[in-house]
Amino acid sequence: MVGRRAAVLSGYGEPARIRDIQTDTLRDREILVRMAGVGICHTDLTAAAGRIPFPLPAVLGHEGSGVVESIGPGVDSLRPGDHVVLSFASCRNCRNCNGGHPAYCAGFAALNYSGYRPDGTTTLRSGAEDVHGGWFGQSSFATHAVVGESGAVKVADDLPLALLGPLGCGIQTGAGALMRVLRPQPGSSVVVFGAGAVGLGSVLAAAVVGCATVIVVDPLPARRALALTLGATAALDSADPGLGRELRRLTDGGADHSVDTVSSEEVLNLAVAALRSPGSCATVGLRGRRNPVLLDQSSLLMGRSVTGVIEGDVDPRAFIPELIDLWRAGRFPFEEMITTFPFEEIETALAAAASGAVVKPVLTF
């Protein structure tokens, strides 16, 4: 057992307290990563509020990046000193994993939400107390994280490592939903509801694939302004009573695609109503274990469709390097949405994420 520090959540709705922890001896195909940075995702806020079941005490955080410090038995793709971006855990053996859809791994819940290893042990302790880890395969609100080899993506040493973590979840989700699921043709139109990191990931991706009309809908002026710098052709206030009419005008009667990152009943219905016929909507927001909505079935007729998307439906090992290549080429400036905070200021960063004052807070170590 080796001493480390982590932000430990002991009660839903309570502040996470930085405490000394110990990381367990590495098991088969596990690695120990010394964190360089970790993004704060809205899903972390949802879990901290108790809307996603995760046993306590726990360490959250799932947009980590860092350096491999040691490796466990059976690890053959990574070595100590490698720089890695962390993403979700997957078994790499089930039908969906083998079919190129690890985000829909048959063991996804157990590997990412249970807080335990498959044998019932935890990766973390604080004194005599078990601390639950493995949140989205990471629990990276910590100086060190025990991670499965399958969730670590090796990257080049010359990259700004501390900023790369959001590529493993939020930005990957938005970009993947656009590039891998909706797959718009050059010259097409897309409306993105929500200009957080996920929505802006879709905006960046829409610019990459050559969408001619990219409209963002968000209540915050600063986020709308940022969206325009990242490739949006228009940014509209979600509170505008004429929003629907304006969307139809800007898209010549309806968009080819829409991305719903909010996933409330009101926004999902608007995301479908904004489509032409045929048109497709990807809904990606995780609001809790259950999120029942009423959707007008008649709006789906004439070829409109809605699909749910987890983690962009991508294989991070292939997709994260693709996003990095686009960044190197100056075509995917995701760093423009990042604001950094020292790890010790995690509560300030969490509050900034919750209020929308910061698009993507990243804790640095």
C-alpha positions as CSV (number, residue, x, y, z in Angstrom):
1,M,0.0,0.0,0.0
2,V,1.4,3.4,-1.0
3,G,0.3,6.7,0.5
4,R,-1.5,9.2,-1.9
5,R,-4.1,12.0,-1.7
6,A,-7.6,12.1,-3.1
7,A,-10.8,14.2,-2.9
8,V,-13.0,11.8,-1.0
9,L,-16.8,12.2,-1.1
10,S,-18.3,10.9,2.1
11,G,-21.9,12.0,1.7
12,Y,-24.1,13.0,-1.2
13,G,-24.4,16.7,-1.6
14,E,-21.4,17.3,0.8
15,P,-18.0,18.8,-0.2
16,A,-15.3,16.4,-1.2
17,R,-12.4,16.5,1.3
18,I,-8.8,15.9,0.3
19,R,-7.5,13.1,2.4
20,D,-4.6,10.7,2.5
21,I,-5.4,7.4,0.8
22,Q,-3.6,4.2,-0.1
23,T,-3.7,2.5,-3.4
24,D,-4.1,-1.2,-3.4
25,T,-1.5,-3.6,-4.9
26,L,-2.0,-3.8,-8.6
27,R,-3.9,-6.8,-9.9
28,D,-3.9,-8.4,-13.4
29,R,-3.9,-5.8,-16.2
30,E,-4.0,-2.8,-13.8
31,I,-1.7,0.2,-13.9
32,L,-1.0,3.0,-11.4
33,V,-1.2,6.5,-13.0
34,R,0.3,9.6,-11.4
35,M,-2.2,12.3,-12.5
36,A,-1.2,15.4,-14.4
37,G,-4.7,16.8,-14.8
38,V,-8.3,15.8,-14.6
39,G,-11.4,17.5,-16.1
40,I,-14.6,18.0,-14.2
41,C,-17.6,16.5,-16.0
42,H,-21.3,17.2,-15.4
43,T,-21.6,13.5,-14.6
44,D,-19.3,13.9,-11.6
45,L,-21.8,16.6,-10.3
46,T,-24.7,14.3,-10.9
47,A,-23.0,11.4,-9.0
48,A,-21.9,13.7,-6.2
49,A,-25.6,14.7,-5.7
50,G,-26.6,11.1,-5.5
51,R,-28.5,10.9,-8.7
52,I,-26.3,8.1,-10.0
53,P,-25.8,5.3,-7.5
54,F,-22.2,4.9,-6.4
55,P,-21.2,3.6,-3.0
56,L,-19.6,5.9,-0.5
57,P,-17.0,6.9,0.6
58,A,-15.8,7.4,-3.0
59,V,-13.4,9.2,-5.2
60,L,-15.0,10.6,-8.4
61,G,-13.3,12.1,-11.5
62,H,-13.2,10.4,-14.9
63,E,-11.4,12.7,-17.3
64,G,-7.8,12.0,-16.2
65,S,-4.4,12.2,-17.8
66,G,-1.1,11.4,-16.4
67,V,2.1,9.3,-16.4
68,V,2.2,5.5,-15.8
69,E,4.0,5.0,-12.5
70,S,3.9,1.2,-12.3
71,I,2.2,-1.7,-14.0
72,G,0.6,-4.9,-12.8
73,P,0.8,-8.5,-14.1
74,G,-0.2,-9.1,-17.7
75,V,0.1,-5.5,-18.8
76,D,1.8,-5.6,-22.2
77,S,0.8,-2.3,-24.0
78,L,2.2,0.2,-21.5
79,R,5.3,0.8,-19.5
80,P,6.3,3.1,-16.6
81,G,6.9,6.6,-17.9
82,D,4.3,6.4,-20.7
83,H,1.9,9.4,-21.0
84,V,-1.7,8.3,-21.1
85,V,-5.2,9.8,-21.4
86,L,-7.8,7.8,-19.4
87,S,-11.2,6.9,-20.6
88,F,-14.0,4.5,-19.5
89,A,-13.4,0.8,-18.7
90,S,-14.5,-2.0,-20.9
91,C,-13.9,-5.8,-21.0
92,R,-12.6,-5.9,-24.5
93,N,-14.0,-9.4,-24.8
94,C,-17.8,-9.2,-25.2
95,R,-19.8,-9.0,-28.5
96,N,-20.1,-5.2,-28.4
97,C,-16.4,-4.6,-27.5
98,N,-15.3,-7.0,-30.3
99,G,-17.7,-5.2,-32.7
100,G,-16.1,-1.8,-32.1
101,H,-18.6,-0.5,-29.5
102,P,-16.8,-0.7,-26.2
103,A,-19.1,2.1,-24.8
104,Y,-21.8,-0.5,-24.8
105,C,-19.7,-3.2,-23.2
106,A,-21.8,-6.0,-21.6
107,G,-20.0,-5.3,-18.3
108,F,-20.1,-1.5,-18.5
109,A,-22.1,-0.9,-15.3
110,A,-20.0,-3.3,-13.2
111,L,-16.7,-1.9,-14.5
112,N,-17.6,1.8,-14.3
113,Y,-20.3,2.3,-11.7
114,S,-20.0,-0.4,-9.0
115,G,-17.1,1.0,-7.0
116,Y,-15.5,-2.5,-6.8
117,R,-13.3,-4.8,-8.7
118,P,-15.0,-7.9,-10.1
119,D,-13.7,-9.8,-7.0
120,G,-15.4,-7.4,-4.6
121,T,-12.3,-5.5,-3.5
122,T,-11.7,-1.8,-3.7
123,T,-8.7,-0.1,-5.3
124,L,-8.5,2.5,-2.5
125,R,-8.4,2.8,1.3
126,S,-8.1,5.6,3.8
127,G,-6.6,4.2,7.0
128,A,-8.8,1.2,7.9
129,E,-11.7,2.3,5.7
130,D,-12.4,1.1,2.2
131,V,-12.8,3.9,-0.3
132,H,-14.6,3.1,-3.5
133,G,-12.8,3.7,-6.8
134,G,-13.0,2.8,-10.4
135,W,-15.6,5.5,-11.2
136,F,-15.7,5.3,-15.0
137,G,-12.7,3.1,-14.7
138,Q,-10.6,5.8,-13.0
139,S,-11.6,7.8,-9.9
140,S,-9.0,10.4,-11.0
141,F,-9.8,13.2,-8.5
142,A,-6.6,12.1,-6.9
143,T,-2.9,12.3,-7.2
144,H,-2.9,8.6,-8.3
145,A,-5.4,6.3,-9.9
146,V,-5.5,2.6,-10.3
147,V,-6.8,2.0,-13.8
148,G,-7.4,-1.0,-16.0
149,E,-5.1,-1.2,-19.0
150,S,-8.0,-1.2,-21.4
151,G,-9.0,2.4,-20.3
152,A,-5.6,4.0,-20.9
153,V,-4.6,5.5,-24.2
154,K,-0.9,6.1,-24.8
155,V,-0.1,9.6,-26.2
156,A,3.1,11.4,-27.2
157,D,5.4,12.9,-24.6
158,D,5.4,16.4,-26.2
159,L,1.7,17.1,-25.7
160,P,0.2,19.3,-23.0
161,L,-0.6,16.3,-20.9
162,A,-2.5,18.1,-18.1
163,L,-5.1,19.4,-20.6
164,L,-5.8,16.1,-22.4
165,G,-8.1,14.4,-19.9
166,P,-11.4,15.8,-21.2
167,L,-10.7,14.1,-24.5
168,G,-11.5,10.8,-22.6
169,C,-15.1,11.7,-21.9
170,G,-16.9,15.0,-22.4
171,I,-15.2,16.2,-25.6
172,Q,-15.1,12.6,-26.9
173,T,-18.8,12.2,-26.3
174,G,-19.8,15.4,-28.3
175,A,-17.3,14.8,-31.1
176,G,-18.1,11.1,-31.4
177,A,-21.8,11.6,-31.4
178,L,-21.3,13.9,-34.4
179,M,-18.6,12.1,-36.3
180,R,-19.3,8.5,-35.5
181,V,-23.1,8.4,-35.0
182,L,-24.8,11.2,-36.9
183,R,-22.1,11.3,-39.6
184,P,-23.2,14.5,-41.4
185,Q,-22.3,15.1,-45.0
186,P,-20.2,18.2,-45.9
187,G,-22.5,21.1,-46.4
188,S,-25.2,19.8,-44.1
189,S,-26.8,21.6,-41.1
190,V,-26.7,20.7,-37.4
191,V,-28.2,22.3,-34.3
192,V,-26.4,21.7,-30.9
193,F,-28.4,22.2,-27.7
194,G,-26.1,23.1,-24.9
195,A,-22.7,24.8,-25.2
196,G,-20.9,22.9,-22.4
197,A,-17.9,20.8,-23.2
198,V,-20.0,18.1,-24.8
199,G,-21.9,20.5,-27.1
200,L,-18.7,22.4,-28.0
201,G,-17.1,19.0,-28.8
202,S,-19.9,18.6,-31.4
203,V,-19.3,22.1,-32.7
204,L,-15.6,21.4,-33.2
205,A,-16.4,18.1,-34.9
206,A,-19.0,19.7,-37.2
207,A,-16.4,22.2,-38.4
208,V,-14.0,19.4,-39.0
209,V,-16.4,17.4,-41.2
210,G,-17.5,20.5,-43.1
211,C,-21.0,21.3,-41.9
212,A,-22.2,24.5,-43.6
213,T,-24.6,25.5,-40.8
214,V,-23.8,24.9,-37.2
215,I,-26.2,26.5,-34.7
216,V,-25.7,26.5,-31.0
217,V,-28.5,27.0,-28.5
218,D,-27.6,28.0,-24.9
219,P,-28.8,30.4,-22.2
220,L,-25.3,31.8,-21.3
221,P,-24.0,34.6,-23.5
222,A,-20.3,33.8,-22.8
223,R,-20.8,30.2,-24.0
224,R,-22.6,31.4,-27.1
225,A,-19.7,33.7,-27.8
226,L,-17.2,30.9,-27.4
227,A,-19.2,28.6,-29.7
228,L,-18.9,31.2,-32.4
229,T,-15.1,31.2,-32.1
230,L,-15.0,27.4,-32.3
231,G,-17.0,27.1,-35.5
232,A,-20.7,27.8,-34.9
233,T,-22.3,29.9,-37.6
234,A,-25.0,31.1,-35.2
235,A,-25.6,31.0,-31.5
236,L,-29.1,31.5,-30.1
237,D,-30.5,32.2,-26.6
238,S,-32.5,29.2,-25.4
239,A,-34.9,31.7,-23.6
240,D,-35.8,33.4,-26.9
241,P,-39.6,32.9,-27.3
242,G,-39.1,32.9,-31.1
243,L,-36.4,30.2,-31.0
244,G,-38.3,27.6,-33.0
245,R,-39.0,30.0,-35.8
246,E,-35.4,31.3,-35.9
247,L,-34.1,27.7,-36.1
248,R,-36.4,27.0,-39.0
249,R,-35.3,30.2,-40.7
250,L,-31.6,29.6,-40.3
251,T,-31.9,25.9,-41.5
252,D,-34.2,26.6,-44.4
253,G,-37.1,24.7,-42.8
254,G,-35.2,22.2,-40.6
255,A,-31.7,20.9,-39.7
256,D,-30.3,17.6,-41.0
257,H,-29.1,16.7,-37.5
258,S,-29.3,17.8,-33.9
259,V,-27.4,17.1,-30.8
260,D,-29.2,17.2,-27.4
261,T,-26.7,17.5,-24.5
262,V,-29.3,18.7,-22.0
263,S,-31.8,15.8,-22.3
264,S,-34.7,17.4,-20.5
265,E,-38.1,16.7,-22.0
266,E,-38.4,20.2,-23.3
267,V,-35.0,20.3,-25.0
268,L,-35.3,16.8,-26.5
269,N,-38.7,17.7,-28.0
270,L,-37.2,20.9,-29.4
271,A,-34.2,19.0,-30.8
272,V,-36.5,16.7,-32.7
273,A,-38.8,19.5,-33.8
274,A,-35.8,21.4,-35.2
275,L,-35.1,18.6,-37.7
276,R,-36.1,18.4,-41.4
277,S,-37.7,15.2,-42.7
278,P,-35.7,13.0,-42.7
279,G,-33.4,14.1,-39.9
280,S,-31.6,12.6,-37.0
281,C,-31.1,13.6,-33.4
282,A,-28.4,12.2,-31.0
283,T,-29.3,12.6,-27.3
284,V,-26.3,12.3,-25.0
285,G,-27.1,13.9,-21.6
286,L,-26.9,11.7,-18.5
287,R,-29.3,13.2,-15.9
288,G,-29.5,10.2,-13.6
289,R,-30.4,6.6,-13.5
290,R,-33.8,7.2,-14.9
291,N,-35.0,10.2,-17.0
292,P,-38.5,9.5,-18.3
293,V,-39.6,12.0,-21.0
294,L,-42.7,12.3,-23.1
295,L,-41.9,12.6,-26.8
296,D,-44.5,13.4,-29.5
297,Q,-44.5,10.3,-31.7
298,S,-46.0,12.2,-34.6
299,S,-42.8,14.3,-34.7
300,L,-40.8,11.1,-35.5
301,L,-42.9,10.3,-38.6
302,M,-41.6,11.2,-42.1
303,G,-38.2,9.9,-41.2
304,R,-37.1,11.7,-38.1
305,S,-35.1,9.6,-35.6
306,V,-33.6,9.8,-32.1
307,T,-30.7,7.8,-30.9
308,G,-29.1,7.7,-27.5
309,V,-25.3,7.9,-27.4
310,I,-22.9,7.0,-24.6
311,E,-19.2,8.2,-24.8
312,G,-19.7,9.1,-28.4
313,D,-20.0,5.4,-29.3
314,V,-16.2,5.4,-30.0
315,D,-13.2,3.2,-29.2
316,P,-11.0,5.7,-27.2
317,R,-7.9,3.9,-28.3
318,A,-8.6,4.9,-31.9
319,F,-10.6,8.1,-31.5
320,I,-8.5,10.0,-28.9
321,P,-5.4,9.8,-31.2
322,E,-7.6,11.1,-34.1
323,L,-8.7,14.1,-32.1
324,I,-5.1,14.8,-31.1
325,D,-4.0,14.7,-34.7
326,L,-6.7,17.2,-35.5
327,W,-5.5,19.4,-32.7
328,R,-1.9,19.3,-34.0
329,A,-3.3,20.4,-37.4
330,G,-5.0,23.4,-35.8
331,R,-8.5,22.0,-36.6
332,F,-9.7,21.0,-33.1
333,P,-8.8,23.7,-30.6
334,F,-10.4,22.1,-27.5
335,E,-8.1,23.9,-25.1
336,E,-10.1,27.1,-25.8
337,M,-12.8,25.8,-23.5
338,I,-10.5,24.8,-20.6
339,T,-9.8,26.7,-17.4
340,T,-7.3,25.2,-15.0
341,F,-7.4,25.1,-11.2
342,P,-4.9,23.6,-8.7
343,F,-6.1,20.3,-7.3
344,E,-6.4,21.9,-3.8
345,E,-9.1,24.2,-5.2
346,I,-11.4,21.4,-6.3
347,E,-14.5,22.8,-4.5
348,T,-14.0,26.1,-6.3
349,A,-13.7,24.3,-9.6
350,L,-16.8,22.1,-8.9
351,A,-18.8,25.3,-8.2
352,A,-17.6,26.9,-11.4
353,A,-18.7,23.8,-13.3
354,A,-22.1,23.7,-11.6
355,S,-22.8,27.4,-12.2
356,G,-21.6,27.4,-15.8
357,A,-19.0,30.0,-15.1
358,V,-16.4,27.7,-16.6
359,V,-17.0,25.4,-19.6
360,K,-14.4,22.8,-18.7
361,P,-12.6,23.1,-15.4
362,V,-9.4,21.0,-15.3
363,L,-7.6,20.3,-12.0
364,T,-3.9,20.2,-12.3
365,F,-1.3,18.5,-10.0
